[in-house]
């Protein structure tokens, strides 16, 4: 227990350093964001092709403000600097660091096209291109996970482990793609995605500590600290948005952390609202494509609640509460199921 307590102190220190370094980098980002006009442009059409009438009506006032995007670069750079300088570990931090950088690179391309591209209708990378790139990233990372780190087993809570062999590669890619897209979809209200990510990284940080994966725990708590700094400025009314560079970076890295802790099947519990957000969008797309009607007024579900009359801040804070509860449940399951 003393070892865990000491390592918890170390992880907390990483979190504090991450918070303050991100706070120091924020004015630098802000200077360039406002000077070079990193203004977020909203898409005018949904994935299924129709106009986003409900969404544009809900966010009409917000769209009139010039709000910079790509603020996720602050957190990504902070975690990279701290991890490379103090926390590099082949077994535990290479993969999440690579996922963070790879997801950020993919998202950065999308954000650059959003800010300076000429396609106003799509305002960024087309969905099939984005999907193909993140699948490719997931497969490369999955290859390293299987061939270089030798992970072959999938743990099923309360049941046991099963050897998947090379099937671990597509499973790993699925985890990366699913988590990356789910976080990206959830990034639609001021403070929402940042708060949900704080709960998830905090939970996996604790699980890593319990498992003795101290470098991975330090990575998770570094991420937590930088996300706290981001949310400080992103709460309503947001001063800036993380952009795809942030959502894809944090999402893909979260999927990798779940795989490294052998807790993939706990990810839907800990990140329950990410599942709800992504699931509501998927249900909406399928319903419109095959049945010609909407299930939700607007998807994902946080926009549906907005359309029902919920205030943006109420949705965000209630989602934070739910995320805290499900994260705690996930940590308890991780502890109890292995006893």
C-alpha positions in Angstrom: 0.0 0.0 0.0 2.9 2.4 0.7 4.2 1.9 -2.8 0.8 2.7 -4.3 0.6 5.8 -2.0 4.0 7.0 -3.1 3.2 6.4 -6.8 -0.1 8.2 -6.3 1.9 11.2 -5.1 4.1 11.0 -8.1 1.1 10.8 -10.5 -0.5 13.8 -8.7 2.7 15.7 -9.3 2.6 14.9 -13.0 -1.0 16.1 -13.0 -0.1 19.4 -11.3 2.9 20.0 -13.7 0.6 19.2 -16.7 -1.9 21.7 -15.5 0.5 24.6 -14.9 2.5 23.9 -18.2 -0.8 24.0 -20.1 -1.8 27.2 -18.4 1.5 28.7 -19.4 1.2 27.6 -23.0 -2.4 28.8 -23.3 -1.6 32.6 -23.8 0.9 31.6 -26.5 -1.8 29.6 -28.4 -4.4 32.4 -27.8 -2.1 35.0 -29.3 -1.6 33.1 -32.5 -5.2 31.9 -32.6 -6.6 35.4 -32.6 -3.9 36.9 -34.7 -4.3 34.3 -37.5 -8.0 33.8 -37.0 -8.4 30.1 -36.1 -12.1 30.6 -36.3 -14.3 27.5 -36.0 -16.6 27.0 -39.0 -19.7 24.9 -38.5 -20.6 22.4 -41.1 -23.8 23.3 -43.0 -24.7 19.7 -43.9 -25.0 16.5 -41.9 -23.3 13.2 -42.7 -26.4 12.1 -44.4 -26.4 15.2 -46.6 -29.4 17.3 -45.4 -29.0 20.8 -44.0 -28.3 21.1 -40.2 -31.3 23.4 -39.7 -32.0 22.4 -36.0 -28.3 22.6 -35.0 -27.7 25.9 -36.7 -30.8 27.4 -35.0 -29.7 26.2 -31.6 -26.2 27.6 -32.0 -27.0 30.7 -34.0 -25.7 33.1 -31.3 -22.5 31.0 -30.8 -21.9 30.9 -34.6 -21.9 34.7 -34.6 -18.9 34.8 -32.3 -15.4 34.3 -33.6 -14.3 31.3 -31.4 -10.9 29.8 -32.2 -10.4 26.1 -32.6 -7.4 23.8 -32.4 -6.8 24.5 -28.7 -6.3 20.8 -28.2 -2.8 21.5 -29.4 -2.0 22.9 -26.0 -2.7 19.7 -24.1 -1.1 17.5 -26.8 2.1 19.4 -26.7 2.0 19.5 -22.9 1.7 15.7 -22.5 4.3 15.1 -25.2 6.8 17.4 -23.5 6.3 15.9 -20.0 6.2 12.3 -21.2 9.3 12.5 -23.4 11.2 14.4 -20.7 10.2 12.4 -17.6 8.0 9.4 -18.4 9.1 7.4 -21.4 8.5 3.7 -21.0 8.5 1.3 -24.0 5.9 -1.0 -22.4 3.6 1.6 -21.0 3.8 5.1 -22.6 5.1 4.6 -26.1 1.7 3.5 -27.5 -0.5 6.1 -25.8 2.0 8.8 -26.8 2.0 7.6 -30.4 -1.8 7.4 -30.4 -2.0 11.0 -29.0 0.4 12.3 -31.6 -1.2 10.3 -34.4 -4.7 11.3 -33.5 -3.6 14.9 -33.2 -2.0 14.9 -36.6 -5.2 13.5 -38.2 -7.3 16.0 -36.3 -5.0 18.9 -37.2 -5.4 18.2 -40.9 -9.2 18.3 -40.5 -9.0 21.5 -38.4 -6.8 23.3 -41.0 -9.2 22.4 -43.7 -12.0 23.6 -41.5 -10.4 27.0 -40.8 -8.8 27.7 -44.2 -10.4 25.3 -46.6 -12.8 26.4 -49.3 -15.5 23.7 -48.9 -18.0 25.4 -46.7 -20.5 22.6 -46.9 -18.2 20.0 -45.3 -15.8 22.3 -43.5 -13.0 19.7 -43.0 -12.0 16.2 -44.1 -14.8 14.1 -45.6 -16.0 11.4 -43.2 -14.8 8.4 -45.3 -11.3 9.9 -45.5 -11.2 10.6 -41.8 -12.5 7.1 -41.0 -9.9 5.4 -43.2 -7.0 7.4 -41.7 -8.0 6.6 -38.1 -8.4 2.9 -39.0 -4.9 2.9 -40.5 -3.6 4.5 -37.3 -5.4 1.9 -35.2 -4.0 -1.0 -37.2 -0.4 0.2 -37.0 -0.7 0.7 -33.2 -2.4 -2.7 -32.9 0.5 -4.4 -34.8 3.0 -2.9 -32.2 0.7 -4.0 -29.3 0.6 -7.6 -30.6 4.0 -8.2 -32.2 6.3 -6.0 -30.1 4.6 -6.0 -26.7 3.2 -9.5 -27.0 -0.3 -8.8 -25.8 -2.7 -11.6 -26.9 -5.3 -11.9 -24.1 -8.6 -10.2 -23.7 -9.9 -10.0 -20.1 -13.7 -10.3 -19.6 -14.8 -9.1 -16.2 -15.9 -11.8 -13.8 -15.2 -14.5 -16.4 -11.5 -14.6 -17.2 -9.0 -14.1 -20.0 -9.2 -15.5 -23.6 -6.3 -15.7 -26.0 -7.2 -14.0 -29.3 -3.8 -14.3 -31.0 -3.5 -12.1 -34.1 -7.2 -11.0 -33.7 -5.9 -8.7 -31.1 -4.8 -6.3 -33.9 -8.3 -5.6 -35.4 -9.7 -5.5 -31.9 -7.1 -2.9 -30.9 -7.9 -0.9 -34.1 -11.6 -1.1 -33.2 -10.9 0.3 -29.8 -8.9 3.2 -31.2 -11.5 4.0 -33.9 -14.5 3.7 -31.6 -13.0 5.9 -28.8 -11.6 8.4 -31.2 -14.9 9.0 -33.0 -16.9 8.9 -29.8 -14.9 11.7 -28.2 -15.1 13.7 -31.4 -18.9 13.3 -31.6 -19.2 14.3 -27.9 -17.3 17.6 -28.4 -20.4 19.7 -29.2 -21.1 21.8 -26.1 -18.9 24.1 -24.0 -17.0 22.1 -21.5 -18.7 18.8 -22.3 -16.0 16.6 -23.9 -13.2 18.0 -21.6 -15.2 17.2 -18.5 -16.0 13.7 -19.7 -12.4 13.0 -20.6 -11.2 14.2 -17.1 -13.4 11.5 -15.5 -12.2 8.8 -17.9 -8.5 9.5 -17.6 -8.8 9.8 -13.9 -10.5 6.4 -13.7 -7.9 4.7 -15.9 -5.1 6.4 -14.0 -6.4 4.8 -10.8 -6.7 1.4 -12.5 -3.2 1.7 -13.8 -1.9 2.5 -10.2 -3.8 -0.5 -8.8 -2.2 -2.7 -11.5 1.3 -1.4 -10.9 1.5 0.3 -14.3 3.0 3.4 -12.8 4.3 5.1 -15.9 0.9 4.6 -17.6 -0.8 6.1 -14.5 1.5 9.1 -14.7 0.5 9.5 -18.4 -3.2 9.4 -17.5 -2.7 11.9 -14.7 -0.7 14.2 -16.9 -3.6 14.1 -19.4 -6.0 14.9 -16.6 -4.0 17.9 -15.5 -3.8 19.4 -19.0 -7.6 18.7 -19.5 -8.3 20.6 -16.3 -6.4 23.6 -17.7 -8.4 23.3 -21.0 -11.8 23.1 -19.2 -10.9 26.2 -17.2 -11.2 28.2 -20.5 -13.7 26.0 -22.3 -16.6 26.2 -19.8 -19.6 28.3 -21.0 -19.1 30.7 -22.7 -16.1 28.9 -24.2 -13.0 31.0 -25.0 -11.9 28.4 -27.5 -12.6 24.8 -28.7 -10.3 21.8 -28.6 -11.0 21.0 -32.3 -10.5 17.7 -33.9 -6.8 17.9 -33.1 -7.8 17.5 -29.4 -10.8 15.2 -29.7 -9.1 12.7 -31.9 -5.9 12.8 -29.9 -7.6 12.3 -26.5 -10.0 9.7 -27.9 -7.5 7.5 -29.6 -5.1 7.7 -26.6 -8.0 6.7 -24.3 -8.7 3.6 -26.4 -5.0 2.6 -26.1 -4.9 3.1 -22.4 -8.0 0.8 -22.1 -6.1 -1.8 -24.0 -2.9 -1.5 -22.1 -4.7 -1.9 -18.8 -6.5 -4.9 -20.2 -9.8 -3.1 -19.4 -11.3 -2.7 -22.9 -14.7 -4.0 -21.7 -14.7 -1.5 -18.9 -14.3 1.4 -21.3 -18.1 1.4 -22.2 -18.7 1.7 -18.4 -16.1 4.3 -17.6 -16.9 6.2 -20.8 -20.6 5.5 -20.7 -21.7 8.9 -22.1 -19.2 8.6 -25.0 -21.1 5.4 -25.9 -24.5 7.2 -25.5 -23.3 10.1 -27.6 -21.8 8.0 -30.4 -24.8 5.5 -30.3 -27.3 8.3 -30.6 -25.6 9.6 -33.7 -25.4 6.1 -35.2 -29.1 5.4 -34.5 -30.0 8.7 -36.1 -28.0 8.0 -39.3 -29.4 4.4 -39.6 -33.0 5.6 -39.0 -32.8 8.4 -41.6 -31.1 6.2 -44.2 -33.3 3.1 -43.9 -36.6 4.4 -42.5 -36.5 8.0 -43.7 -37.3 9.6 -40.3 -35.5 10.9 -37.3 -35.4 9.3 -33.8 -33.9 12.4 -32.2 -34.7 16.0 -33.0 -31.0 16.5 -33.5 -28.1 14.2 -32.9 -26.0 13.4 -30.9 -28.2 13.3 -27.8 -26.8 16.5 -26.2 -28.3 18.5 -29.2 -31.6 16.6 -28.8 -31.7 17.8 -25.2 -30.9 21.3 -26.3 -33.8 21.2 -28.7 -36.1 19.9 -25.9 -35.3 23.1 -24.0 -32.4 22.1 -21.7 -29.9 24.9 -21.2 -26.4 24.1 -22.5 -24.8 24.5 -19.0 -27.4 22.1 -17.4 -26.7 19.4 -20.0 -22.9 19.7 -19.5 -22.9 19.6 -15.8 -25.4 16.8 -15.5 -23.3 14.8 -18.0 -20.3 15.5 -15.8 -22.2 14.1 -12.8 -23.1 10.9 -14.7 -19.6 10.6 -16.0 -18.2 10.8 -12.4 -20.6 8.1 -11.3 -19.9 5.7 -14.2 -16.1 6.3 -13.8 -16.3 5.3 -10.2 -18.3 2.2 -11.0 -15.7 1.2 -13.6 -12.9 1.5 -11.1 -14.8 -0.6 -8.6 -15.5 -3.2 -11.2 -11.8 -3.3 -12.2 -10.9 -3.9 -8.5 -13.7 -6.4 -7.6 -13.7 -8.5 -10.8 -10.0 -9.4 -10.4 -10.2 -10.4 -6.7 
